[in-house]
Amino acid sequence: MSTRKQRMILEAKKAGLTYHAYSPGPKYFSTYCTDAGLLTVSRYPITKSEYSTYKFPPVGEDGIAMKGVLYTEVDLGEVGGDKLHLFHSHFQASYYGRGTPVYVETFVCRYEQVKEMHNFVKKQLDENPGYTPEKDLVVLAGDFNQNAAPMNRLQKEYYDRIKAEERYRPILQLFQDEYRSMLNALRHQPSNPEGITLIDCLRHSEGQ
């Protein structure tokens, strides 16, 4: 565990956030150099914690971190609540200035990570005998590196290059509206045809 993470845990405890869970570091002789940098701190008891490392190969500098999804179950009984199921992650970043193929690889990697996250969420909830869909709250959070805003000039330039190449046609939708593609992947996967209800809390709070 890094010194910075230790300091954050100590400072959180001073503020009354006495419970914590974090992403594990890589083992010796691993191809990774560091952990994913994920940390959950809580004022209420963390009753379960699991971590799943992404299987899809990362791109560029992202490959030094053992990225994945951190799951923590928080018991809110002290305040009259039920349970909070928190899943958070830091997805693959987009790399500009390294050519179109690398840029495309970052999008594909991120999309695959979204699908892996969906499957991990489903697995954890399905195998949790204490999970009550009608009462419990499930939150997906983190740095998704997703562009939900209209394309800027640079992104439009890359999109035009991708659109012009036949080999990229099957995945063109990823670049047309990555945000929608991400939401659809989080909602539905072959392993879960019924899908899950997903609400973008930020957009929902703004009436969107």
Backbone as ProteinMPNN parsed JSONL, in Angstrom:
{"seq_chain_A": "MSTRKQRMILEAKKAGLTYHAYSPGPKYFSTYCTDAGLLTVSRYPITKSEYSTYKFPPVGEDGIAMKGVLYTEVDLGEVGGDKLHLFHSHFQASYYGRGTPVYVETFVCRYEQVKEMHNFVKKQLDENPGYTPEKDLVVLAGDFNQNAAPMNRLQKEYYDRIKAEERYRPILQLFQDEYRSMLNALRHQPSNPEGITLIDCLRHSEGQ", "coords_chain_A": {"N_chain_A": [[0.845, -1.186, 0.0], [0.554, 2.221, -0.819], [2.308, 5.116, 0.495], [0.88, 7.472, 0.311], [-1.757, 6.539, 0.193], [-1.949, 5.386, 2.713], [-1.762, 7.666, 4.309], [-4.121, 8.959, 3.594], [-6.013, 7.169, 4.602], [-5.486, 7.344, 7.341], [-6.075, 10.067, 7.832], [-8.754, 10.04, 7.152], [-9.796, 8.432, 9.17], [-9.475, 10.13, 11.344], [-11.465, 11.88, 10.811], [-13.654, 10.427, 11.385], [-14.252, 8.422, 9.62], [-13.927, 5.407, 9.823], [-13.737, 2.93, 8.625], [-12.405, 1.03, 5.91], [-11.529, 0.036, 2.532], [-9.47, -1.235, -0.066], [-7.96, -1.365, -3.367], [-6.015, -4.201, -4.218], [-2.402, -4.635, -4.374], [-0.06, -5.494, -7.039], [1.387, -8.791, -7.415], [4.69, -10.15, -6.723], [6.946, -10.214, -9.484], [4.987, -9.654, -11.259], [3.42, -8.285, -14.204], [2.455, -5.823, -13.756], [3.041, -2.61, -12.204], [1.981, -1.166, -10.143], [-0.87, -0.699, -7.902], [-4.442, -0.238, -8.538], [-5.175, 2.132, -7.416], [-7.55, 2.553, -6.043], [-9.771, 3.409, -3.444], [-11.953, 3.014, -0.739], [-13.566, 4.712, 1.808], [-15.373, 4.727, 4.858], [-17.962, 5.748, 7.109], [-19.558, 3.939, 8.219], [-19.936, 0.393, 8.926], [-17.985, -1.689, 6.817], [-18.894, -4.534, 5.384], [-18.211, -6.394, 3.522], [-15.787, -6.995, 0.984], [-14.519, -7.063, -2.282], [-12.364, -7.663, -5.083], [-11.84, -7.306, -8.569], [-9.69, -7.89, -11.16], [-9.225, -6.377, -14.324], [-9.446, -8.273, -17.305], [-9.043, -7.744, -19.971], [-6.451, -6.621, -22.109], [-4.663, -3.724, -21.133], [-3.939, -0.399, -22.472], [-1.014, 1.339, -23.445], [0.433, 3.576, -21.015], [-1.434, 3.004, -19.085], [-1.193, 0.386, -18.58], [0.579, -0.1, -16.509], [-0.715, -0.109, -14.118], [-2.681, -2.21, -12.027], [-5.523, -2.438, -12.965], [-9.053, -2.542, -12.217], [-12.189, -3.53, -10.729], [-13.443, -2.383, -7.676], [-15.32, -3.655, -5.095], [-17.468, -2.869, -2.443], [-19.406, -3.624, 0.369], [-21.575, -1.902, 2.367], [-22.874, -1.549, 5.582], [-25.695, 0.054, 6.552], [-27.222, 0.068, 8.789], [-26.966, 1.391, 11.251], [-27.991, 3.903, 10.882], [-30.568, 3.475, 10.326], [-30.861, 2.474, 7.803], [-30.49, 0.226, 4.968], [-28.461, -1.725, 3.043], [-25.535, -0.611, 1.318], [-24.208, -1.063, -1.821], [-21.289, -0.654, -3.264], [-19.549, -0.083, -6.207], [-16.564, 0.639, -7.723], [-14.29, 2.159, -10.112], [-11.457, 2.815, -12.31], [-11.336, 3.591, -15.458], [-9.74, 2.784, -18.644], [-7.715, 5.288, -20.171], [-8.032, 7.755, -22.834], [-5.777, 8.089, -25.539], [-4.272, 10.655, -27.174], [-2.582, 11.928, -30.096], [-0.957, 9.808, -30.795], [-1.444, 8.423, -33.007], [-4.066, 6.983, -35.055], [-4.685, 4.129, -34.744], [-3.843, 3.514, -32.059], [-5.452, 5.259, -30.618], [-7.969, 4.187, -31.21], [-7.682, 1.676, -30.01], [-7.703, 2.384, -27.293], [-10.361, 3.12, -26.879], [-11.717, 0.74, -27.448], [-10.648, -0.92, -25.457], [-11.606, 0.363, -23.151], [-14.346, 0.029, -23.492], [-14.533, -2.754, -23.297], [-13.778, -3.027, -20.642], [-15.95, -1.857, -19.407], [-17.909, -3.788, -19.957], [-16.853, -5.942, -18.524], [-17.093, -4.911, -15.983], [-19.879, -4.823, -15.685], [-20.474, -7.6, -15.646], [-19.125, -8.355, -13.329], [-20.469, -6.894, -11.352], [-23.036, -8.042, -11.56], [-22.433, -10.702, -10.831], [-21.519, -10.427, -8.157], [-23.807, -9.423, -6.856], [-25.734, -11.383, -7.443], [-24.685, -13.578, -6.1], [-24.779, -12.848, -3.507], [-26.328, -13.507, -0.616], [-27.518, -11.759, 1.121], [-28.386, -9.61, -0.302], [-30.897, -7.348, -1.127], [-32.922, -6.397, -3.546], [-35.135, -4.648, -3.503], [-34.657, -2.948, -1.405], [-31.92, -2.348, -0.973], [-29.203, -0.164, -1.98], [-27.455, 0.312, -4.956], [-24.447, 1.44, -6.213], [-22.519, 2.694, -8.86], [-19.418, 3.971, -9.439], [-16.645, 6.28, -10.009], [-13.732, 7.074, -12.064], [-14.57, 7.173, -15.161], [-13.598, 7.952, -17.584], [-15.115, 8.69, -19.772], [-16.603, 10.335, -22.547], [-19.155, 12.429, -22.348], [-19.975, 14.724, -23.413], [-20.55, 16.945, -26.267], [-18.541, 16.322, -29.218], [-15.257, 17.687, -29.283], [-13.004, 19.762, -31.258], [-10.607, 18.269, -31.753], [-11.406, 15.631, -31.16], [-13.351, 15.325, -33.095], [-11.77, 15.356, -35.386], [-10.368, 12.944, -35.1], [-12.533, 11.209, -35.176], [-13.45, 11.547, -37.813], [-11.301, 10.449, -39.22], [-11.442, 7.791, -38.384], [-13.973, 7.067, -39.291], [-13.521, 7.074, -41.991], [-12.17, 4.762, -42.522], [-12.64, 1.484, -43.499], [-12.248, -0.806, -41.903], [-12.921, -0.054, -39.357], [-15.621, 0.234, -39.204], [-17.439, -1.636, -37.891], [-17.254, -0.873, -35.204], [-17.915, 1.742, -35.072], [-19.981, 3.071, -33.758], [-19.121, 3.355, -31.15], [-17.56, 5.619, -31.194], [-19.232, 7.539, -32.121], [-21.13, 7.987, -30.129], [-20.043, 7.555, -27.285], [-20.825, 7.637, -24.651], [-23.533, 6.725, -24.595], [-23.11, 4.173, -25.565], [-21.624, 3.095, -23.483], [-23.508, 3.15, -21.37], [-25.435, 1.371, -22.382], [-23.925, -0.988, -22.454], [-23.418, -1.351, -19.762], [-25.966, -1.817, -18.873], [-26.932, -4.095, -20.263], [-25.853, -7.397, -21.024], [-24.758, -10.434, -22.625], [-24.714, -12.377, -20.631], [-26.642, -11.487, -18.989], [-29.459, -11.063, -19.994], [-31.862, -9.879, -19.208], [-31.142, -7.506, -18.144], [-30.219, -4.486, -16.263], [-31.522, -1.873, -14.18], [-30.47, 1.374, -14.66], [-29.339, 4.48, -13.546], [-28.17, 7.652, -14.339], [-26.891, 9.583, -12.051], [-25.974, 12.246, -11.948], [-26.93, 13.473, -14.326], [-29.61, 12.934, -13.94], [-30.171, 14.481, -11.702], [-30.111, 16.924, -12.857], [-32.342, 16.963, -14.29], [-32.313, 15.544, -16.666]], "CA_chain_A": [[0.0, 0.0, 0.0], [1.373, 3.416, -0.944], [2.319, 6.044, 1.628], [-0.227, 8.416, 0.121], [-2.997, 5.866, 0.573], [-1.919, 5.252, 4.17], [-2.074, 8.983, 4.877], [-5.547, 9.209, 3.375], [-6.754, 6.328, 5.547], [-5.295, 7.919, 8.677], [-6.833, 11.318, 7.906], [-10.176, 9.683, 7.124], [-10.142, 7.952, 10.513], [-9.582, 11.306, 12.211], [-12.749, 12.509, 10.488], [-14.729, 9.508, 11.739], [-14.436, 7.396, 8.585], [-13.028, 4.408, 10.417], [-13.7, 1.692, 7.841], [-11.845, 1.244, 4.579], [-11.172, -1.089, 1.653], [-8.692, -0.693, -1.182], [-7.556, -2.321, -4.405], [-4.742, -4.846, -3.856], [-1.254, -4.39, -5.237], [0.375, -6.655, -7.825], [2.313, -9.72, -6.774], [6.053, -10.122, -7.242], [7.145, -10.698, -10.848], [3.815, -9.324, -12.059], [3.664, -7.31, -15.272], [2.004, -4.53, -13.255], [3.969, -1.928, -11.3], [1.272, -0.549, -9.027], [-2.292, -1.065, -7.803], [-5.346, 0.614, -9.315], [-5.383, 3.406, -6.734], [-8.937, 2.669, -5.581], [-9.917, 3.399, -1.988], [-13.264, 3.341, -0.178], [-13.578, 4.97, 3.249], [-16.771, 4.763, 5.281], [-18.295, 5.972, 8.518], [-20.336, 2.783, 8.643], [-19.183, -0.853, 8.737], [-17.833, -2.375, 5.532], [-19.095, -5.94, 5.741], [-17.658, -7.258, 2.485], [-14.991, -6.307, -0.029], [-13.965, -7.945, -3.313], [-11.719, -6.937, -6.183], [-11.706, -8.069, -9.812], [-8.771, -7.258, -12.105], [-9.672, -6.484, -15.71], [-8.731, -9.268, -18.102], [-8.707, -7.202, -21.289], [-5.145, -5.957, -22.033], [-4.688, -2.259, -21.128], [-3.189, 0.269, -23.534], [-0.062, 2.37, -23.043], [0.822, 3.719, -19.616], [-2.451, 2.403, -18.212], [-0.806, -0.991, -18.319], [1.414, -0.269, -15.313], [-1.608, -0.253, -12.965], [-3.521, -3.412, -12.033], [-6.865, -1.863, -12.924], [-10.175, -3.45, -12.066], [-13.354, -3.001, -10.016], [-13.464, -2.618, -6.233], [-16.68, -3.755, -4.541], [-17.601, -2.838, -0.988], [-20.76, -3.654, 0.913], [-21.605, -1.076, 3.574], [-24.07, -1.745, 6.397], [-26.218, 1.346, 6.99], [-28.191, -0.188, 9.851], [-26.827, 2.354, 12.345], [-28.79, 5.093, 10.585], [-31.886, 3.023, 9.916], [-30.886, 2.094, 6.393], [-30.21, -1.172, 4.642], [-27.073, -1.89, 2.627], [-25.035, 0.08, 0.138], [-23.277, -1.879, -2.6], [-20.52, 0.316, -4.038], [-18.577, -0.593, -7.175], [-15.91, 1.758, -8.399], [-13.205, 1.778, -11.007], [-10.796, 3.847, -13.118], [-11.235, 2.977, -16.778], [-8.682, 3.135, -19.596], [-7.72, 6.658, -20.686], [-7.853, 7.927, -24.28], [-4.467, 8.645, -25.874], [-4.23, 11.459, -28.392], [-1.248, 12.218, -30.592], [-0.162, 8.594, -31.004], [-1.962, 7.747, -34.188], [-5.443, 6.483, -34.982], [-4.818, 2.779, -34.174], [-3.739, 3.545, -30.595], [-6.665, 5.931, -30.144], [-9.046, 3.195, -31.314], [-7.434, 0.649, -28.988], [-8.116, 2.87, -25.969], [-11.824, 3.065, -26.82], [-12.11, -0.67, -27.383], [-10.28, -1.404, -24.125], [-12.532, 0.944, -22.178], [-15.64, -0.627, -23.694], [-14.42, -4.101, -22.733], [-13.767, -2.874, -19.187], [-17.348, -1.617, -19.018], [-18.595, -5.084, -19.984], [-16.355, -6.729, -17.397], [-17.681, -4.343, -14.77], [-21.259, -5.311, -15.635], [-20.485, -9.008, -15.24], [-18.683, -8.437, -11.935], [-21.587, -6.396, -10.54], [-24.079, -9.074, -11.563], [-21.953, -11.859, -10.078], [-21.491, -10.113, -6.731], [-25.168, -9.288, -6.338], [-26.414, -12.679, -7.554], [-24.135, -14.527, -5.131], [-24.878, -12.265, -2.164], [-27.629, -13.882, -0.05], [-28.084, -10.647, 1.88], [-28.777, -8.518, -1.192], [-32.337, -7.177, -1.29], [-33.083, -5.38, -4.593], [-36.177, -3.674, -3.186], [-34.228, -2.06, -0.329], [-30.513, -1.949, -1.041], [-28.778, 0.801, -2.993], [-26.262, -0.095, -5.705], [-23.823, 2.624, -6.815], [-21.342, 2.522, -9.707], [-18.751, 5.265, -9.404], [-15.232, 6.284, -10.356], [-13.308, 7.852, -13.222], [-14.883, 6.312, -16.297], [-12.918, 8.471, -18.781], [-16.092, 8.689, -20.858], [-16.962, 11.653, -23.048], [-20.605, 12.576, -22.466], [-20.21, 16.033, -24.023], [-20.36, 16.939, -27.725], [-17.141, 16.213, -29.627], [-14.495, 18.908, -29.537], [-12.366, 19.754, -32.572], [-9.66, 17.163, -31.863], [-12.166, 14.382, -31.201], [-14.006, 15.275, -34.412], [-10.736, 14.984, -36.354], [-10.137, 11.503, -34.961], [-13.742, 10.518, -35.627], [-13.471, 11.578, -39.278], [-10.301, 9.479, -39.685], [-11.967, 6.448, -38.099], [-15.121, 6.864, -40.176], [-13.029, 6.888, -43.358], [-11.535, 3.447, -42.667], [-13.618, 0.396, -43.524], [-12.026, -1.782, -40.825], [-13.466, 0.429, -38.09], [-17.082, 0.37, -39.308], [-18.198, -2.389, -36.872], [-17.215, -0.247, -33.873], [-18.067, 3.185, -35.265], [-20.921, 3.586, -32.769], [-18.374, 3.73, -29.944], [-17.002, 6.959, -31.356], [-20.343, 8.449, -32.367], [-21.736, 8.32, -28.832], [-19.448, 6.609, -26.34], [-21.611, 7.655, -23.41], [-24.675, 5.82, -24.763], [-22.574, 2.818, -25.704], [-21.258, 2.657, -22.142], [-24.731, 2.869, -20.614], [-26.037, 0.144, -22.907], [-23.095, -2.122, -22.037], [-23.619, -1.542, -18.326], [-27.331, -2.313, -18.651], [-27.203, -5.403, -20.867], [-24.778, -8.257, -21.498], [-25.298, -11.774, -22.915], [-24.884, -13.121, -19.384], [-27.744, -10.897, -18.24], [-30.361, -10.525, -21.015], [-32.925, -9.069, -18.617], [-30.58, -6.182, -17.918], [-30.354, -3.836, -14.965], [-31.953, -0.483, -14.227], [-29.309, 2.225, -14.426], [-29.658, 5.904, -13.534], [-27.043, 8.577, -14.256], [-27.329, 10.471, -10.965], [-25.666, 13.639, -12.277], [-27.895, 13.954, -15.315], [-30.943, 12.847, -13.342], [-30.318, 15.636, -10.807], [-30.286, 18.102, -13.703], [-33.594, 16.799, -15.009], [-32.109, 14.941, -17.99]], "C_chain_A": [[0.885, 1.241, 0.0], [1.274, 4.287, 0.301], [1.169, 7.031, 1.527], [-1.548, 7.801, 0.555], [-3.077, 5.698, 2.09], [-2.279, 6.565, 4.845], [-3.555, 9.293, 4.741], [-6.393, 8.41, 4.355], [-6.667, 6.895, 6.956], [-6.102, 9.2, 8.844], [-8.331, 11.042, 7.904], [-10.64, 9.206, 8.494], [-10.302, 9.109, 11.485], [-10.925, 12.004, 12.016], [-13.931, 11.592, 10.785], [-15.023, 8.439, 10.712], [-13.492, 6.243, 8.91], [-12.902, 3.111, 9.628], [-13.132, 1.979, 6.448], [-11.616, -0.078, 3.844], [-10.428, -0.497, 0.467], [-8.305, -1.797, -2.159], [-6.195, -2.903, -4.057], [-3.628, -4.498, -4.837], [-0.859, -5.643, -5.992], [1.35, -7.531, -7.055], [3.709, -9.566, -7.384], [6.109, -10.77, -8.628], [5.907, -10.5, -11.725], [4.214, -8.347, -13.165], [3.203, -5.919, -14.863], [3.031, -3.943, -12.289], [3.283, -1.37, -10.063], [-0.176, -1.02, -8.995], [-3.135, -0.058, -8.573], [-5.624, 1.955, -8.656], [-6.802, 3.623, -6.24], [-9.007, 2.532, -4.066], [-11.335, 3.791, -1.61], [-13.099, 3.567, 1.314], [-15.027, 5.187, 3.664], [-16.906, 5.029, 6.774], [-19.014, 4.753, 9.102], [-19.618, 1.49, 8.254], [-19.169, -1.367, 7.295], [-17.855, -3.869, 5.834], [-18.561, -6.916, 4.694], [-16.863, -6.427, 1.494], [-14.402, -7.334, -0.997], [-13.331, -7.087, -4.409], [-11.578, -7.854, -7.389], [-10.812, -7.298, -10.778], [-9.284, -7.442, -13.531], [-8.799, -7.463, -16.489], [-8.293, -8.718, -19.459], [-7.405, -6.403, -21.193], [-5.257, -4.432, -22.084], [-3.789, -1.69, -22.221], [-2.247, 1.315, -22.947], [0.271, 2.368, -21.569], [-0.199, 3.143, -18.642], [-2.059, 0.992, -17.799], [0.064, -1.186, -17.097], [0.566, -0.504, -14.068], [-2.496, -1.483, -13.117], [-4.985, -2.992, -11.88], [-7.946, -2.931, -12.838], [-11.319, -2.749, -11.367], [-13.256, -3.37, -8.541], [-14.911, -2.598, -5.757], [-16.625, -3.709, -3.028], [-19.081, -2.825, -0.62], [-20.737, -2.922, 2.246], [-22.938, -1.266, 4.287], [-24.517, -0.402, 6.96], [-27.238, 1.206, 8.111], [-28.139, 0.816, 10.984], [-27.683, 3.592, 12.136], [-30.157, 4.7, 10.026], [-32.002, 2.639, 8.461], [-30.648, 0.616, 6.197], [-28.742, -1.3, 4.239], [-26.768, -1.074, 1.373], [-24.018, -0.831, -0.537], [-22.546, -0.932, -3.556], [-19.492, -0.385, -4.926], [-17.876, 0.615, -7.793], [-14.646, 1.335, -9.11], [-12.599, 3.009, -11.666], [-10.515, 3.218, -14.473], [-10.024, 3.488, -17.573], [-8.832, 4.577, -20.082], [-7.606, 6.657, -22.207], [-6.496, 8.577, -24.532], [-4.533, 9.362, -27.22], [-2.772, 11.63, -28.835], [-0.372, 10.999, -30.82], [-0.662, 7.778, -32.194], [-3.348, 7.169, -33.961], [-5.551, 5.083, -34.383], [-4.758, 2.75, -32.648], [-4.981, 4.191, -29.991], [-7.848, 4.96, -30.15], [-8.899, 2.13, -30.232], [-7.892, 1.103, -27.608], [-9.634, 2.817, -25.811], [-12.308, 1.628, -26.661], [-11.82, -1.237, -25.999], [-11.27, -0.912, -23.079], [-13.91, 0.28, -22.277], [-15.632, -2.041, -23.115], [-14.396, -4.055, -21.206], [-15.176, -2.629, -18.656], [-18.111, -2.939, -18.962], [-18.143, -5.975, -18.827], [-16.939, -6.222, -16.082], [-19.115, -4.833, -14.595], [-21.306, -6.741, -15.098], [-20.068, -9.187, -13.786], [-19.788, -7.971, -10.99], [-22.664, -7.465, -10.431], [-23.679, -10.266, -10.7], [-22.005, -11.594, -8.575], [-22.897, -10.035, -6.138], [-25.917, -10.619, -6.372], [-25.966, -13.65, -6.469], [-24.18, -14.009, -3.699], [-26.247, -12.58, -1.573], [-28.303, -12.75, 0.719], [-28.556, -9.494, 1.022], [-30.285, -8.504, -1.392], [-32.585, -6.065, -2.301], [-34.079, -4.282, -4.242], [-35.713, -2.641, -2.161], [-32.816, -1.512, -0.509], [-30.244, -0.962, -2.179], [-27.486, 0.311, -3.642], [-25.716, 1.131, -6.44], [-22.595, 2.217, -7.625], [-20.679, 3.884, -9.826], [-17.307, 5.14, -9.86], [-14.916, 7.237, -11.491], [-13.477, 6.961, -14.444], [-14.194, 6.758, -17.591], [-13.828, 8.449, -20.007], [-16.411, 10.123, -21.266], [-18.469, 11.726, -23.261], [-20.979, 13.914, -23.096], [-20.076, 15.935, -25.54], [-18.868, 16.893, -28.072], [-16.493, 17.589, -29.759], [-13.772, 18.766, -30.884], [-11.442, 18.554, -32.759], [-10.377, 15.821, -31.967], [-12.865, 14.211, -32.551], [-13.001, 14.875, -35.495], [-10.475, 13.478, -36.309], [-11.342, 10.716, -35.476], [-13.793, 10.457, -37.153], [-12.467, 10.581, -39.858], [-10.825, 8.045, -39.531], [-13.11, 6.102, -39.059], [-14.675, 6.552, -41.6], [-12.42, 5.507, -43.591], [-12.562, 2.327, -42.496], [-13.478, -0.541, -42.328], [-12.629, -1.356, -39.493], [-14.992, 0.542, -38.096], [-17.838, -0.399, -38.214], [-18.228, -1.731, -35.493], [-17.414, 1.266, -33.951], [-18.976, 3.817, -34.213], [-20.214, 4.028, -31.488], [-17.914, 5.172, -30.004], [-18.082, 7.995, -31.643], [-20.965, 8.911, -31.056], [-21.243, 7.318, -27.8], [-20.26, 6.519, -25.053], [-22.779, 6.674, -23.494], [-24.21, 4.374, -24.883], [-22.206, 2.244, -24.347], [-22.496, 2.289, -21.332], [-25.38, 1.572, -21.08], [-25.259, -1.092, -22.466], [-23.247, -2.4, -20.548], [-24.993, -2.139, -18.032], [-27.508, -3.755, -19.109], [-25.917, -6.093, -21.295], [-25.392, -9.625, -21.784], [-25.545, -12.596, -21.659], [-26.078, -12.629, -18.582], [-28.732, -10.257, -19.21], [-31.482, -9.655, -20.457], [-32.449, -7.655, -18.308], [-30.772, -5.674, -16.504], [-30.83, -2.408, -15.176], [-30.778, 0.398, -13.831], [-29.712, 3.686, -14.537], [-28.367, 6.709, -13.433], [-27.444, 9.651, -13.25], [-27.085, 11.937, -11.281], [-26.684, 14.203, -13.251], [-29.315, 13.932, -14.765], [-31.196, 14.057, -12.445], [-30.536, 16.928, -11.584], [-31.53, 17.99, -14.577], [-33.452, 16.209, -16.395], [-32.444, 13.458, -17.978]], "O_chain_A": [[1.863, 1.302, 0.744], [0.306, 4.215, 1.058], [0.556, 7.386, 2.534], [-2.364, 8.456, 1.204], [-4.147, 5.85, 2.681], [-3.012, 6.582, 5.834], [-4.173, 9.827, 5.662], [-7.382, 8.92, 4.882], [-7.661, 6.922, 7.682], [-6.741, 9.402, 9.876], [-9.092, 11.734, 8.58], [-11.743, 9.533, 8.931], [-11.172, 9.073, 12.355], [-11.451, 12.635, 12.933], [-15.075, 11.929, 10.477], [-15.934, 7.632, 10.895], [-12.405, 6.127, 8.343], [-12.045, 2.281, 9.934], [-13.361, 3.049, 5.885], [-11.525, -1.146, 4.448], [-10.724, 0.619, 0.04], [-8.319, -2.984, -1.832], [-5.304, -2.164, -3.638], [-3.883, -4.116, -5.979], [-1.277, -6.742, -5.629], [2.049, -7.064, -6.157], [3.879, -8.933, -8.426], [5.409, -11.744, -8.902], [5.79, -11.098, -12.795], [5.233, -7.665, -13.06], [3.518, -4.939, -15.538], [3.787, -4.67, -11.643], [3.933, -1.127, -9.047], [-0.654, -1.657, -9.934], [-2.602, 0.866, -9.188], [-6.243, 2.827, -9.266], [-7.216, 4.765, -6.038], [-8.379, 1.649, -3.481], [-11.861, 4.787, -2.106], [-12.553, 2.714, 2.015], [-15.816, 5.762, 2.914], [-16.085, 4.598, 7.583], [-19.067, 4.567, 10.318], [-18.783, 1.494, 7.349], [-20.211, -1.465, 6.645], [-16.94, -4.398, 6.465], [-18.468, -8.118, 4.946], [-17.223, -5.287, 1.2], [-13.852, -8.351, -0.574], [-13.718, -5.939, -4.624], [-11.242, -9.03, -7.253], [-11.14, -6.179, -11.171], [-9.723, -8.53, -13.902], [-7.576, -7.476, -16.348], [-7.298, -9.168, -20.027], [-7.26, -5.586, -20.284], [-5.89, -3.899, -22.996], [-2.984, -2.406, -22.817], [-2.63, 2.081, -22.063], [0.382, 1.313, -20.943], [0.138, 2.83, -17.5], [-2.537, 0.472, -16.791], [0.278, -2.322, -16.676], [1.059, -1.034, -13.072], [-3.001, -1.763, -14.204], [-5.596, -3.164, -10.825], [-7.784, -4.055, -13.312], [-11.419, -1.522, -11.4], [-13.014, -4.527, -8.198], [-15.637, -1.631, -5.992], [-15.837, -4.419, -2.403], [-19.887, -2.112, -1.218], [-19.974, -3.276, 3.145], [-24.0, -1.157, 3.675], [-23.802, 0.212, 7.753], [-28.026, 2.119, 8.356], [-29.16, 1.075, 11.621], [-28.061, 4.259, 13.099], [-30.814, 5.487, 9.344], [-33.106, 2.492, 7.936], [-30.611, -0.151, 7.158], [-27.863, -1.002, 5.048], [-27.617, -0.879, 0.504], [-23.081, -1.311, 0.101], [-23.122, -0.467, -4.539], [-18.676, -1.175, -4.451], [-18.531, 1.511, -8.326], [-14.018, 0.327, -8.784], [-13.154, 4.105, -11.592], [-9.588, 2.422, -14.626], [-9.388, 4.48, -17.215], [-9.939, 5.031, -20.37], [-7.142, 5.683, -22.801], [-6.107, 9.506, -23.824], [-4.81, 8.758, -28.256], [-1.85, 11.49, -28.032], [0.835, 11.136, -31.02], [-0.336, 6.601, -32.349], [-3.75, 6.9, -32.829], [-6.445, 4.857, -33.568], [-5.536, 2.039, -32.011], [-5.499, 3.726, -28.975], [-8.632, 4.922, -29.202], [-9.884, 1.731, -29.611], [-8.413, 0.3, -26.833], [-10.136, 2.503, -24.731], [-13.188, 1.337, -25.85], [-12.647, -1.95, -25.431], [-11.718, -1.678, -22.225], [-14.552, 0.008, -21.263], [-16.614, -2.472, -22.511], [-14.935, -4.946, -20.551], [-15.547, -3.127, -17.593], [-18.872, -3.18, -18.025], [-18.954, -6.678, -18.223], [-17.24, -7.005, -15.181], [-19.519, -5.213, -13.496], [-22.09, -7.048, -14.2], [-20.586, -10.058, -13.088], [-20.017, -8.585, -9.948], [-23.148, -7.758, -9.337], [-24.49, -10.78, -9.929], [-22.478, -12.433, -7.808], [-23.137, -10.531, -5.038], [-26.65, -10.946, -5.438], [-26.762, -14.449, -5.975], [-23.675, -14.658, -2.783], [-27.239, -11.98, -1.986], [-29.513, -12.778, 0.942], [-29.071, -8.504, 1.541], [-30.881, -9.51, -1.776], [-32.47, -4.891, -1.95], [-33.9, -3.127, -4.628], [-36.31, -1.569, -2.054], [-32.558, -0.342, -0.227], [-30.95, -0.93, -3.187], [-26.539, -0.06, -2.95], [-26.438, 1.781, -7.196], [-21.736, 1.484, -7.136], [-21.308, 4.846, -10.266], [-16.805, 4.036, -10.071], [-15.723, 8.099, -11.839], [-12.638, 6.106, -14.727], [-14.204, 6.027, -18.582], [-13.377, 8.22, -21.129], [-16.479, 11.015, -20.421], [-19.0, 11.165, -24.22], [-22.159, 14.206, -23.291], [-19.545, 14.948, -26.049], [-18.034, 17.373, -27.304], [-17.096, 18.53, -30.275], [-13.923, 17.752, -31.565], [-11.483, 17.894, -33.798], [-9.995, 14.971, -32.772], [-12.96, 13.104, -33.079], [-13.346, 14.136, -36.418], [-10.374, 12.823, -37.347], [-11.187, 9.685, -36.131], [-14.144, 9.422, -37.72], [-12.745, 9.938, -40.87], [-10.672, 7.209, -40.421], [-13.193, 4.985, -39.568], [-15.37, 5.847, -42.331], [-12.179, 5.124, -44.735], [-13.253, 2.243, -41.481], [-14.48, -1.018, -41.797], [-12.828, -2.183, -38.603], [-15.585, 0.911, -37.082], [-18.795, 0.137, -37.656], [-19.129, -2.001, -34.7], [-17.113, 1.985, -32.998], [-18.768, 4.965, -33.82], [-20.657, 4.963, -30.82], [-17.881, 5.866, -28.987], [-17.873, 9.19, -31.433], [-21.289, 10.087, -30.894], [-21.935, 6.352, -27.478], [-20.365, 5.454, -24.445], [-22.995, 5.883, -22.576], [-24.851, 3.463, -24.359], [-22.438, 1.065, -24.078], [-22.532, 1.243, -20.684], [-25.824, 0.767, -20.262], [-25.852, -2.122, -22.143], [-23.209, -3.555, -20.122], [-25.162, -2.875, -17.06], [-28.156, -4.549, -18.428], [-25.013, -5.469, -21.852], [-26.447, -9.946, -21.236], [-26.465, -13.413, -21.615], [-26.485, -13.267, -17.611], [-28.839, -9.031, -19.252], [-31.997, -8.786, -21.159], [-33.249, -6.724, -18.22], [-31.393, -6.324, -15.664], [-30.576, -1.807, -16.22], [-30.163, 0.189, -12.785], [-30.353, 4.086, -15.509], [-27.558, 6.472, -12.536], [-28.248, 10.529, -13.564], [-27.898, 12.789, -10.922], [-27.235, 15.281, -13.031], [-30.125, 14.803, -15.082], [-32.302, 14.597, -12.425], [-31.07, 17.903, -11.054], [-31.75, 18.799, -15.479], [-34.354, 16.345, -17.222], [-32.33, 12.792, -19.007]]}, "name": "protein", "num_of_chains": 1, "seq": "MSTRKQRMILEAKKAGLTYHAYSPGPKYFSTYCTDAGLLTVSRYPITKSEYSTYKFPPVGEDGIAMKGVLYTEVDLGEVGGDKLHLFHSHFQASYYGRGTPVYVETFVCRYEQVKEMHNFVKKQLDENPGYTPEKDLVVLAGDFNQNAAPMNRLQKEYYDRIKAEERYRPILQLFQDEYRSMLNALRHQPSNPEGITLIDCLRHSEGQ"}
